């Protein structure tokens, strides 16, 4: 029953797609633009800054949350 209903549904969708009127053509207005080639001088400052790159996201937070103490270790009974 499920296969018959799905087959009828697919056929209905395909017939509805075929019934669309595709002969309407739309015209698109094109706009011509020129390329502007103007350059500006850029001065680079001599400030030295240090940036740290971490391999994993939130590595500082994960390191702080994963601390262990001496009492966390398991003891042999």
C-alpha positions in Angstrom: 0.0 0.0 0.0 2.8 2.4 0.9 4.6 1.7 -2.5 1.4 2.3 -4.4 0.8 5.6 -2.7 4.4 6.7 -3.2 4.2 5.8 -6.9 1.0 7.8 -7.3 2.6 10.8 -5.4 5.7 10.7 -7.7 3.5 10.5 -10.8 1.4 13.4 -9.6 4.4 15.6 -9.0 5.9 14.8 -12.3 2.7 15.5 -14.2 2.4 18.8 -12.3 5.9 19.7 -13.3 5.2 18.9 -16.9 2.1 21.1 -16.9 4.1 24.3 -16.1 4.3 26.8 -19.0 8.0 27.2 -19.6 7.7 29.3 -22.8 7.8 32.6 -20.9 11.2 34.3 -21.4 12.3 37.1 -19.2 14.7 39.8 -20.3 17.5 40.9 -18.1 18.8 44.5 -18.4 22.6 44.5 -18.5 24.7 47.3 -17.0 28.2 48.1 -18.3 30.7 49.3 -15.7 34.2 50.5 -16.1 37.2 49.4 -14.0 38.7 52.0 -11.8 42.5 51.6 -11.2 43.5 54.0 -8.5 46.1 53.2 -5.9 46.6 54.6 -2.5 49.9 54.6 -0.5 49.7 52.4 2.6 52.1 53.0 5.5 53.0 50.1 7.6 53.7 50.8 11.3 56.7 49.5 13.1 54.8 48.3 16.2 55.9 44.8 17.3 53.0 42.7 18.7 53.0 39.1 19.7 50.1 36.9 18.6 49.7 33.4 19.9 48.2 30.7 17.7 46.7 27.7 19.3 46.3 24.5 17.4 42.9 23.7 18.9 40.0 26.0 19.6 39.6 27.0 23.3 42.9 25.3 24.2 43.5 27.6 27.1 40.1 26.9 28.6 40.5 23.1 28.2 43.9 23.2 29.8 42.6 25.1 32.8 39.6 22.7 33.2 41.7 19.6 32.9 43.9 20.2 35.9 44.7 17.3 38.3 45.6 17.3 42.0 47.6 14.8 44.0 44.3 13.4 45.5 42.8 12.6 42.1 45.2 9.7 41.7 43.9 6.2 42.4 45.4 4.3 45.3 46.1 0.7 45.5 44.2 -1.1 48.2 
